[in-house]
Amino acid sequence: MARSDLDIQFTLPRAHYLEHLDMVTWLRHFHVLRDLLSGGGGDVLEIGTGDGIVRRCAEPFVGSYKVLDINPNLDAEFVGDIRDSHADLAGRFDTVIATEVMEHLPFDDMPACLANLSTWLRPGGRALVSLPHRKSSVAFLTPKQRFVTFRFPNGVFPSEFYNRFVRGRIWTDPNHFWEIGDGRVLRSDVERRFAQAGFVQHERRELPYSDYWVLTKPSADAAS
């Protein structure tokens, strides 16, 4: 796929994201909102606002809510690339949100993205990050209303078996450069990048189609 074809996704209108809203996206929003609001929120920066729902739900309950997005059609306060430093954002936020963002860029660009997330956070701040995971998922609700997700390796289902073991391919979203479990990138690779950027992994959850992390930037006292 030509690079120009991939660039089209960075100009889509908000209506596109709302038209394609699904339960997988809603579930990711739920976890972000729960963690954001239970932690007090403070000053929040969201990277890649997409449908804009997290902002509309959270904004009344946090100190401030700003958006950085490369797409000029999504009403972001800051229009720009997560890979760029944006020095005016340094140390301004208590929470940064980057859900389903970094897979739209080459995996080699991830260190620059994470370094910027850390720079924009205040010491002790949190990063709420999710990335797609290519394994198949089955989710169900227990009688105690606990949502449980089970995952299966690629190749369990007939069509996936053919693609993986006969064609030698693992399907990924055509708008993504990479996904965890795509045959090249492992979860351990991603978490190594988190650690290299100085983040401490506070929690990880397996959601349908994605891994979700709560990361923290060490406080000044911890760093010393």
C-alpha positions, 0 to 999 in steps of 0.5 A, a space after each residue: 500500500 502506498 504511503 499516500 493511501 495510508 495518509 488518507 486516514 489522517 484527514 477523515 471527518 469525525 462523522 467517519 469515526 461515529 459511523 464506525 463506532 462498535 462495542 470494541 471501541 466502547 469497551 476501550 472507552 469505558 476502561 479509559 474513562 474509569 481510570 481517568 476519572 477514578 484518578 482525578 483526571 487533573 489536566 488531560 491531553 488526549 492524542 488522536 481523539 477519533 470519535 471524540 466521545 472520551 472527551 465529551 464524557 470526561 471533560 466536565 470532571 477534570 481540570 482541563 482537557 486538551 487534544 493533540 491530533 494530526 488530523 485538522 478536521 477533528 477540532 484539536 487544540 494542538 494540530 500536529 504529530 505525536 512524533 514531534 516534540 511540541 515543546 509548549 506542551 512539556 510538563 503540562 499534564 497529569 494524564 495523557 491518553 493514547 489509545 489505538 494511535 501508535 500502530 498507525 506509525 512505523 514501530 521504529 517511531 515508537 520510542 520518539 512517541 513515548 519520549 514525548 508522552 513522558 515529556 508532556 507529563 508532570 512527574 508522577 503523571 499517568 499514560 493510558 495507552 492501548 494497542 491492537 493485538 491480533 489474537 482472536 478474542 472471545 468475551 462474555 459476562 459472568 453472572 456477577 457482571 464481570 467481563 472476561 476476555 479469552 484469547 486464542 492464537 492466530 491459526 485456530 480458526 479455519 480461515 486464519 489457519 490457511 492465512 497463517 500457515 499456508 499463505 504465511 500471512 497474518 491479517 492486520 488492519 490496512 491502516 496500521 503499520 504493525 499490530 501486536 501478534 502480527 508475526 513481527 511485533 510481540 507484547 514484550 517488544 512493546 513493553 520493552 519500549 515502555 521501560 526504555 522510555 522510563 515508564 513504570 507499568 502499573 497495570 495491563 488488561 487484555 481487552 478484545 482486540 487490544 492490550 491496554 496499559 496504565 503507565 506512570 512517569 516516576 515522580 521527582 522523588 522516585 527518580 532521585 
